[in-house]
């Protein structure tokens, strides 16, 4: 069962987060969360890239994590900067690798690295949070 929450952040805008099942269909719910946040903040110029990034982060968590749930978080770090993150219960850090021409998968983190202004992994005692930051125009 998903558990959406919003909380005030230092920018004065709420952050959006939701706990989701560790299942492929959770990517659709995560994209809805991103759409709601970016639309509310008027950051529609970040929409396409952030939707793709959160889809890739969810797909990686679904494929590689442990336990039955993941948490998706969308935060407005500054008036023009957004951080999309996925938390899971695996201690294994994601390892980007350049995709090969004939590979059917393995492009997710490469896309994240290409589209985001910054990305990384924050280790936690219980697992990790993989995040990507994007900055809008204007």
C-alpha positions as CSV (number, residue, x, y, z in Angstrom):
1,X,0.0,0.0,0.0
2,X,1.5,3.4,-0.9
3,X,1.9,6.0,1.7
4,X,2.2,9.6,0.3
5,X,3.5,12.3,2.4
6,X,4.3,16.0,2.0
7,X,6.5,18.0,4.3
8,X,7.8,21.6,4.4
9,X,11.4,22.0,3.2
10,X,13.9,24.8,3.7
11,X,12.8,26.3,0.4
12,X,9.3,26.8,1.8
13,X,7.9,24.3,-0.6
14,X,6.7,20.9,0.4
15,X,8.7,17.8,-0.6
16,X,6.7,14.9,-2.0
17,X,7.4,11.3,-1.1
18,X,5.7,8.0,-1.3
19,X,6.4,4.4,-0.2
20,X,5.7,2.0,-3.0
21,X,5.8,-1.7,-3.6
22,X,9.1,-2.9,-5.1
23,X,7.4,-3.8,-8.4
24,X,7.7,-2.6,-12.0
25,X,4.3,-0.9,-11.9
26,X,5.5,1.5,-9.2
27,X,7.4,3.4,-11.9
28,X,4.0,4.8,-13.1
29,X,3.1,5.9,-9.6
30,X,6.5,7.5,-9.1
31,X,6.1,9.4,-12.4
32,X,2.7,10.7,-11.2
33,X,4.4,12.0,-8.0
34,X,7.0,13.8,-10.1
35,X,4.3,15.3,-12.3
36,X,2.4,16.6,-9.3
37,X,5.4,18.1,-7.7
38,X,6.9,19.8,-10.7
39,X,3.5,21.1,-11.9
40,X,2.8,22.5,-8.4
41,X,6.2,24.2,-8.4
42,X,5.9,25.5,-12.0
43,X,9.0,23.6,-13.1
44,X,7.5,22.1,-16.2
45,X,10.8,22.5,-18.1
46,X,12.3,19.8,-15.9
47,X,9.4,17.4,-16.5
48,X,10.6,15.1,-19.2
49,X,14.1,14.6,-17.9
50,X,12.9,14.1,-14.3
51,X,10.3,11.6,-15.4
52,X,12.9,9.5,-17.2
53,X,15.3,9.7,-14.3
54,X,12.8,8.6,-11.7
55,X,11.7,5.8,-14.0
56,X,15.3,4.5,-14.2
57,X,15.9,4.8,-10.5
58,X,12.8,2.9,-9.7
59,X,13.6,0.2,-12.3
60,X,17.1,-0.2,-10.7
61,X,15.6,-0.5,-7.2
62,X,13.0,-3.0,-8.4
63,X,15.7,-5.1,-10.0
64,X,18.4,-5.0,-7.5
65,X,17.0,-4.1,-4.0
66,X,15.8,-6.3,-1.2
67,X,12.5,-6.3,0.7
68,X,9.1,-5.4,-0.5
69,X,9.1,-1.6,-0.7
70,X,11.0,1.4,-2.0
71,X,10.5,5.1,-1.2
72,X,10.4,7.8,-3.9
73,X,11.2,11.4,-2.9
74,X,11.0,14.6,-4.9
75,X,12.4,17.8,-3.2
76,X,12.8,21.3,-4.4
77,X,16.3,22.1,-3.2
78,X,16.4,25.7,-4.5
79,X,13.8,27.7,-6.5
80,X,15.1,26.1,-9.7
81,X,16.7,22.9,-8.5
82,X,14.9,19.6,-7.9
83,X,16.2,16.3,-6.4
84,X,14.5,13.0,-7.3
85,X,15.5,10.1,-5.2
86,X,14.7,6.4,-4.6
87,X,15.5,4.7,-1.3
88,X,15.8,1.0,-1.0
89,X,17.0,-1.6,1.5
90,X,20.0,-2.8,-0.4
91,X,23.6,-1.9,0.6
92,X,24.9,-2.5,-2.9
93,X,25.9,0.8,-4.6
94,X,24.8,1.2,-8.2
95,X,27.7,0.8,-10.7
96,X,27.3,2.7,-14.0
97,X,28.8,1.1,-17.0
98,X,28.9,2.3,-20.6
99,X,26.1,0.6,-22.6
100,X,27.1,-1.5,-25.5
101,X,25.3,-1.2,-28.8
102,X,23.7,-4.6,-28.7
103,X,22.8,-4.6,-24.9
104,X,19.1,-4.9,-24.1
105,X,19.6,-3.1,-20.7
106,X,22.3,-1.4,-18.7
107,X,21.6,2.1,-19.9
108,X,19.7,3.4,-16.9
109,X,22.5,5.0,-14.9
110,X,24.2,6.2,-18.0
111,X,20.9,8.1,-18.8
112,X,20.8,9.5,-15.3
113,X,24.4,10.6,-15.5
114,X,23.7,12.3,-18.9
115,X,20.5,14.1,-17.9
116,X,21.2,15.1,-14.3
117,X,23.4,18.0,-13.3
118,X,24.6,15.9,-10.4
119,X,23.7,12.4,-9.0
120,X,24.9,10.1,-6.3
121,X,24.3,7.5,-3.6
122,X,23.9,8.2,0.1
123,X,24.5,5.2,2.2
124,X,22.3,4.5,5.1
125,X,22.5,1.9,7.9
126,X,19.5,0.1,6.4
127,X,20.3,0.6,2.7
128,X,20.8,3.5,0.3
129,X,19.3,6.5,-1.4
130,X,20.1,7.0,-5.0
131,X,19.4,10.6,-6.2
132,X,19.7,12.9,-9.1
133,X,19.5,16.7,-9.2
134,X,18.2,18.8,-12.1
135,X,18.2,22.5,-12.5
136,X,15.6,24.5,-14.5
137,X,16.1,27.4,-16.8
138,X,15.2,31.0,-15.9
